[in-house]
Amino acid sequence: MKLSNLFITHEVDGSMIIVPTGAADFSGIVKGNRTLAAIVGLLKEDTTREKIIDAMKERYNAPEDVIERDVDKVLAELRKIGALDE
């Protein structure tokens, strides 16, 4: 999976902003925290859920179940707005 090229990302002071291009079906702006920024950064290259979870475990000192839940929540939201190419 990979972030769709129908979306533009911008990181500002650790926050992530995701904006659709005119060709996307989604209309709006997504703003998130450093966790979203880290996950979206990983999605700029083709990757898997498992690779994202492994990278997040290396980056953050948090229980694995919390990391998995956060990753799954972000992926579900990105799918919902059509921001993932799978």
C-alpha positions as CSV (number, residue, x, y, z in Angstrom):
1,M,0.0,0.0,0.0
2,K,1.1,3.6,-0.6
3,L,-0.3,7.1,-0.2
4,S,-2.3,8.0,-3.3
5,N,-0.8,10.7,-5.6
6,L,-4.3,12.4,-5.4
7,F,-3.2,13.8,-2.0
8,I,-0.6,16.3,-1.1
9,T,1.0,16.3,2.3
10,H,2.8,19.0,4.3
11,E,4.4,18.8,7.7
12,V,4.4,21.9,9.9
13,D,5.9,21.8,13.4
14,G,5.3,18.1,13.7
15,S,1.7,18.3,12.5
16,M,0.7,16.7,9.3
17,I,-1.7,18.3,6.8
18,I,-3.2,16.2,4.0
19,V,-4.9,18.0,1.1
20,P,-6.7,16.3,-1.8
21,T,-6.0,17.4,-5.4
22,G,-8.9,18.4,-7.6
23,A,-9.0,14.8,-9.0
24,A,-9.7,13.2,-5.5
25,D,-13.3,12.3,-4.5
26,F,-12.6,13.6,-1.0
27,S,-13.1,17.3,-0.3
28,G,-11.5,18.7,2.8
29,I,-8.3,18.9,4.8
30,V,-7.0,16.3,7.2
31,K,-4.8,17.5,10.0
32,G,-3.0,15.2,12.5
33,N,-0.2,14.9,15.0
34,R,3.3,13.5,14.9
35,T,2.0,9.9,14.8
36,L,0.0,10.6,11.6
37,A,3.1,12.4,10.2
38,A,5.3,9.4,10.8
39,I,2.8,6.9,9.3
40,V,2.2,9.1,6.2
41,G,6.0,9.5,5.8
42,L,6.2,5.7,5.7
43,L,3.4,5.5,3.2
44,K,5.2,7.7,0.7
45,E,6.9,4.4,-0.4
46,D,5.1,1.1,-1.0
47,T,4.9,-0.6,2.3
48,T,2.8,-3.0,4.5
49,R,0.9,-2.7,7.7
50,E,3.5,-4.9,9.4
51,K,6.4,-2.7,8.2
52,I,4.6,0.4,9.5
53,I,4.0,-1.2,12.9
54,D,7.7,-2.3,13.1
55,A,8.9,1.2,12.2
56,M,6.6,2.7,14.8
57,K,7.8,0.3,17.5
58,E,11.4,1.4,16.8
59,R,10.4,5.1,16.9
60,Y,8.1,5.1,19.9
61,N,8.3,3.5,23.3
62,A,4.7,2.3,23.5
63,P,2.9,-1.0,24.0
64,E,2.6,-3.0,20.8
65,D,-1.2,-3.1,21.0
66,V,-1.4,0.7,21.3
67,I,0.8,1.1,18.2
68,E,-1.2,-1.5,16.3
69,R,-4.5,0.3,17.2
70,D,-3.1,3.7,16.2
71,V,-1.7,2.4,12.9
72,D,-5.0,0.6,12.1
73,K,-7.0,3.7,12.9
74,V,-4.9,5.9,10.6
75,L,-5.0,3.4,7.8
76,A,-8.8,3.1,8.1
77,E,-9.2,6.8,8.0
78,L,-6.9,7.1,5.0
79,R,-8.9,4.3,3.2
80,K,-12.2,6.1,4.0
81,I,-11.1,9.2,2.2
82,G,-9.5,7.3,-0.7
83,A,-5.9,8.3,0.2
84,L,-4.4,4.8,-0.1
85,D,-3.4,2.9,-3.2
86,E,-3.6,-0.8,-2.3
